[in-house]
Amino acid sequence: MKKPSKLSKTGITLPTAQEDAAINRGIAQDSDALELTPALARRLMPLRARGRPVAAHPKEPMTMRVDADVLAAIKASGSGWQTRVNALLREAVRRGELAA
């Protein structure tokens, strides 16, 4: 009778000794298979970085309330409206129009 597989502490099902031996036989017979040794794993590099690249000047999230008709008009200008609003605010700051 085959010994059942067991769960590791992480919840991953571990192969039995017979399953492990069958896996290793299959690897040995496959000329394209490469065993991932700890030394090889240390040399591996990811194909590319995950996620967005880090911005030089990251944007800050904010919550702002505006009149519904103003928001509708801005959104009606098409995609990229948040970028355009940011540009308008940046220009107003540059000209000193937002000074208290």
C-alpha positions as CSV (number, residue, x, y, z in Angstrom):
1,M,0.0,0.0,0.0
2,K,1.3,3.4,-1.0
3,K,2.1,5.8,1.9
4,P,-0.1,9.0,1.5
5,S,1.5,12.3,0.8
6,K,1.9,14.6,3.8
7,L,1.4,18.3,4.3
8,S,4.3,20.5,5.2
9,K,4.0,23.3,7.8
10,T,3.3,25.7,4.9
11,G,0.3,23.6,3.7
12,I,2.2,22.3,0.6
13,T,1.6,18.7,-0.2
14,L,5.0,16.9,-0.1
15,P,5.6,13.9,-2.4
16,T,6.0,10.5,-1.0
17,A,9.4,8.7,-1.4
18,Q,8.0,6.7,-4.3
19,E,6.6,9.9,-6.0
20,D,9.9,11.7,-5.4
21,A,11.8,8.8,-7.0
22,A,9.5,8.8,-10.0
23,I,10.0,12.6,-10.4
24,N,13.8,12.2,-10.3
25,R,13.7,9.4,-12.8
26,G,11.7,11.6,-15.2
27,I,14.2,14.5,-14.7
28,A,17.1,12.2,-15.4
29,Q,15.5,11.0,-18.6
30,D,14.8,14.5,-19.9
31,S,17.8,16.0,-21.7
32,D,16.3,19.5,-21.4
33,A,15.7,19.3,-17.6
34,L,18.1,21.2,-15.5
35,E,18.3,20.7,-11.7
36,L,18.0,23.9,-9.8
37,T,20.7,23.7,-7.2
38,P,21.2,26.3,-4.5
39,A,24.3,27.7,-6.3
40,L,22.3,28.0,-9.6
41,A,19.4,29.7,-7.8
42,R,21.7,32.3,-6.3
43,R,23.0,33.2,-9.9
44,L,19.5,33.5,-11.4
45,M,18.2,37.0,-12.1
46,P,14.6,38.0,-12.8
47,L,13.8,38.6,-16.5
48,R,12.5,42.1,-15.6
49,A,11.6,44.0,-12.5
50,R,8.1,43.6,-11.3
51,G,5.6,46.4,-11.1
52,R,6.0,50.0,-12.2
53,P,9.4,51.7,-12.2
54,V,10.1,54.0,-9.3
55,A,9.2,57.5,-10.2
56,A,11.7,60.3,-9.6
57,H,8.9,62.5,-8.3
58,P,6.1,60.1,-7.1
59,K,2.5,61.4,-7.1
60,E,0.7,61.7,-3.8
61,P,-2.8,60.3,-3.6
62,M,-5.5,62.7,-2.4
63,T,-9.2,63.0,-1.9
64,M,-10.9,66.2,-3.0
65,R,-14.5,67.2,-3.3
66,V,-15.6,69.3,-6.4
67,D,-18.9,70.3,-7.8
68,A,-20.5,67.5,-9.9
69,D,-20.8,69.7,-13.1
70,V,-17.1,70.6,-12.8
71,L,-16.0,67.0,-12.5
72,A,-18.3,66.0,-15.4
73,A,-16.8,68.6,-17.6
74,I,-13.2,67.5,-16.7
75,K,-14.0,63.8,-17.3
76,A,-15.8,64.7,-20.6
77,S,-12.4,66.0,-21.9
78,G,-11.4,62.3,-22.3
79,S,-8.8,60.0,-20.8
80,G,-5.8,61.6,-19.1
81,W,-8.0,64.1,-17.3
82,Q,-6.2,63.6,-14.0
83,T,-2.9,64.4,-15.7
84,R,-4.4,67.5,-17.2
85,V,-5.8,68.7,-13.9
86,N,-2.4,68.1,-12.3
87,A,-0.8,70.3,-15.1
88,L,-3.4,73.0,-14.5
89,L,-2.7,73.0,-10.8
90,R,1.1,73.0,-11.4
91,E,0.8,76.0,-13.7
92,A,-1.3,77.9,-11.1
93,V,1.3,77.2,-8.5
94,R,4.1,78.3,-10.8
95,R,2.3,81.6,-11.5
96,G,1.6,82.1,-7.7
97,E,-2.1,82.0,-8.2
98,L,-2.6,79.6,-5.3
99,A,-0.9,81.7,-2.6
100,A,-3.0,82.1,0.5
